[in-house]
Amino acid sequence: MNRAAELGLAGPVVASPGVPLRVAVYQRVSMAIQSGTLPPSSLLPSETQLCEAMGVSRTVIREALMLAEEDGYIRSRRGIGRFVEDDRPTRGIERLQPLEALLTGRGRPVQARRLRAELTRPSHGFASDGLGIDPQDASWFVETSMLSEGRVVALLQEHLPVSRDHRFDELIDDAIAADRGGSILAALMPLTEIEGKSEISAGVPGATRGRLLDLAPDAPVILLTQRIEHGGRAFYLSKALLNPEFAQLEVRHTL
């Protein structure tokens, strides 16, 4: 029997509005990890086995697994395969600033252009884990490109929960409904009494996001993940892919 079938990963995967194939495959793999069907340190089925089990192409499988590795669910070992990470990923924000503010500098203004804002259900592993919501709950997904001198320098993907009950509800709903030429986070500034962290890492965009960034699928990008909490509850999560040729982040230290 195909190992993917043994692990409950078998069955046709189909795209749906707002959920492309690569994300649908990613959801199935990440949910298997969250449920314990794929336990920590276990070896994932091969790409061929996953292709056969889910009825999708190898390109789709590779992009889905790239997302899972990027989000901290799995890791690759050259010549052996992909393994489930021992620890679940954490997300965050250290210094609260909208991406366009972080990127503006050196005489290079940055403009934001919203690409889409849609309600997604279910919420895939990155959104549900980072926002602390049930994977079957809906969440908002807002995608924005950042441009400088006519070039796309970054791609921002923001996630927000639908069911909220705190002081920023009105601001959030208004920011999602209205496209004012900026990120959702920019519309929420200034915020007070918030907590969070930032993660900066390196990755590759894959074919779909690579087209939006005008980069090759395996080109290096900077990944900035941000998560904001208020009163111990997450209400904002984002992932930004930055073209390192144009976009630079600055960290200042004081003594």
C-alpha positions in Angstrom: 0.0 0.0 0.0 1.2 3.5 -0.8 2.5 5.1 2.4 0.5 8.2 1.8 -2.7 6.1 2.0 -1.5 4.5 5.2 -1.1 7.9 6.8 -4.5 9.2 5.7 -3.2 11.5 3.0 -4.8 9.7 0.1 -7.8 11.0 -1.9 -8.2 13.4 -4.8 -7.3 17.0 -4.1 -9.2 19.7 -6.0 -8.8 23.4 -6.1 -11.7 25.6 -4.8 -12.3 29.4 -4.9 -9.5 31.0 -3.0 -7.7 27.7 -2.4 -5.4 26.7 -5.2 -4.1 23.1 -5.5 -0.8 23.7 -3.8 -2.5 25.2 -0.8 -5.1 22.4 -0.6 -2.2 19.9 -0.6 -0.4 21.9 2.0 -3.6 22.0 4.2 -3.9 18.2 4.0 -0.2 17.7 5.0 -0.2 20.4 7.8 -3.5 19.1 9.3 -2.1 15.5 9.4 0.9 16.9 11.3 -1.4 18.9 13.7 -3.6 15.9 14.3 -0.7 13.6 15.1 -1.3 11.4 12.1 2.2 12.5 11.0 4.0 12.5 14.4 7.2 14.5 15.1 10.4 13.2 13.5 8.4 10.9 11.1 9.4 10.5 7.5 7.0 11.9 4.9 6.0 9.8 1.9 8.0 10.4 -1.2 6.9 13.0 -3.8 5.9 10.1 -6.1 3.7 8.5 -3.5 2.1 11.8 -2.7 1.4 12.5 -6.4 -0.2 9.1 -6.8 -2.2 9.4 -3.6 -3.6 12.9 -4.2 -3.9 12.9 -8.0 -1.8 16.0 -8.6 1.4 16.9 -10.4 4.9 16.8 -8.8 5.1 20.5 -9.2 2.1 21.0 -7.0 3.5 18.6 -4.4 6.8 20.3 -4.4 5.3 23.8 -3.9 3.0 22.5 -1.1 6.0 20.9 0.7 8.0 24.0 0.2 5.3 26.0 2.0 5.2 23.3 4.8 9.0 23.6 5.2 8.9 27.4 5.0 6.3 27.5 7.8 8.3 25.2 10.1 6.2 22.0 9.8 8.8 19.8 8.0 12.6 19.8 7.3 14.6 18.2 4.4 17.6 15.9 4.8 19.6 15.6 1.6 19.5 12.1 0.1 17.0 10.9 2.7 13.8 12.8 2.5 11.5 15.1 4.4 10.7 14.8 8.1 8.1 16.3 10.4 9.7 18.9 12.7 10.0 18.0 16.4 8.6 21.3 17.5 5.6 23.3 16.2 6.5 26.6 14.6 6.1 29.9 16.4 5.3 33.2 14.7 5.9 36.8 15.6 6.7 40.6 15.6 9.4 42.4 17.6 9.0 46.0 16.4 5.6 47.0 15.1 5.8 48.8 11.8 3.9 48.3 8.5 6.0 46.6 5.8 5.9 49.7 3.6 7.4 51.8 6.4 10.1 49.2 7.0 11.0 49.2 3.3 10.9 53.0 2.7 14.3 54.6 2.9 17.4 55.6 1.0 15.2 58.0 -1.0 13.1 55.1 -2.3 9.4 55.5 -1.6 7.3 52.3 -1.5 3.7 52.0 -2.8 1.3 49.3 -1.8 -1.0 47.7 -4.3 -3.7 45.3 -3.0 -4.0 42.1 -5.1 -6.9 40.4 -3.3 -8.8 40.2 -0.1 -10.9 37.1 0.5 -12.5 35.1 3.1 -11.0 31.6 3.3 -12.4 28.5 4.9 -10.8 26.3 6.2 -7.8 28.3 7.4 -4.6 26.4 6.5 -2.0 25.5 9.0 0.0 28.8 8.9 -3.1 30.9 9.6 -4.8 28.6 12.1 -1.6 28.0 14.1 -0.5 31.6 14.0 -3.9 33.1 14.9 -4.8 30.4 17.4 -8.1 29.4 15.6 -9.6 26.1 14.7 -8.4 24.9 11.2 -12.0 24.7 10.1 -12.8 28.3 11.0 -12.7 31.1 8.4 -10.1 33.8 8.3 -9.3 36.8 6.1 -6.5 36.6 3.6 -5.2 39.9 2.1 -2.4 39.9 -0.4 -0.5 43.1 -1.3 2.5 43.8 -3.5 5.0 46.5 -2.6 6.5 48.5 -5.4 9.4 50.9 -5.7 10.3 52.7 -8.9 7.9 50.4 -10.8 9.5 47.2 -9.5 7.8 44.8 -7.1 10.1 44.6 -4.2 8.0 42.5 -1.8 4.8 40.4 -1.5 2.8 40.7 1.7 0.3 38.1 2.8 -1.8 39.1 5.8 -4.2 36.9 7.8 -6.9 38.0 10.3 -9.5 36.0 12.2 -13.1 36.5 11.5 -14.5 36.0 15.1 -13.0 38.6 17.3 -13.9 40.5 20.4 -11.5 43.2 21.3 -11.0 47.0 20.9 -9.5 46.8 17.4 -12.5 45.1 15.7 -13.8 48.2 14.0 -10.4 49.2 12.7 -9.8 45.8 11.3 -13.1 45.5 9.6 -12.7 48.9 8.1 -9.2 48.2 6.9 -10.3 45.0 5.2 -13.3 46.5 3.5 -11.5 49.6 2.2 -8.4 49.5 0.0 -6.6 52.8 0.8 -3.4 51.8 -0.9 -1.6 50.3 2.0 -1.2 47.2 4.1 -3.8 46.2 6.7 -1.2 46.8 9.4 -0.7 50.4 8.2 -4.4 51.0 8.7 -4.2 49.7 12.3 -1.5 52.1 13.3 -0.9 53.4 15.9 -1.8 50.5 18.2 -1.2 50.3 21.9 -0.9 47.6 24.5 0.1 45.0 22.0 2.6 42.1 22.1 4.4 40.1 19.5 7.5 39.1 17.7 9.2 39.0 14.3 10.9 36.2 12.5 13.4 36.8 9.7 14.6 33.9 7.6 15.5 32.9 4.1 13.6 31.0 1.5 12.5 30.7 -2.1 9.2 31.9 -3.6 8.1 29.0 -5.7 6.5 29.3 -9.1 3.3 31.2 -8.2 4.7 33.8 -5.9 7.8 34.0 -8.0 5.7 35.3 -10.9 4.3 38.0 -8.7 7.8 39.0 -7.6 9.3 38.6 -11.1 11.7 36.1 -9.7 12.7 32.5 -10.6 11.0 29.8 -8.4 14.3 29.0 -6.7 15.6 32.6 -6.3 16.5 33.5 -2.8 14.1 35.8 -0.8 13.9 37.2 2.7 11.0 36.0 4.7 9.6 38.3 7.4 6.8 36.8 9.6 4.9 39.0 12.0 2.3 38.1 14.6 0.4 40.6 16.9 -1.5 39.9 20.1 -3.7 41.9 22.3 -4.8 40.6 25.7 -3.1 37.3 25.0 -5.1 36.7 21.7 -3.6 36.9 18.2 -5.5 39.2 15.8 -2.9 39.7 13.1 -0.5 37.4 11.2 1.6 38.1 8.1 4.2 36.7 5.9 6.3 38.9 3.6 8.6 37.8 0.8 11.2 40.4 0.0 13.4 40.5 -3.1 16.9 40.9 -1.5 18.1 42.9 -4.5 15.8 45.8 -3.8 14.3 45.3 -0.3 16.4 45.8 2.8 15.5 45.5 6.4 17.4 47.5 9.0 18.0 46.5 12.7 19.4 49.1 15.0 21.2 48.4 18.3 21.8 50.8 21.1 24.4 50.4 23.9 
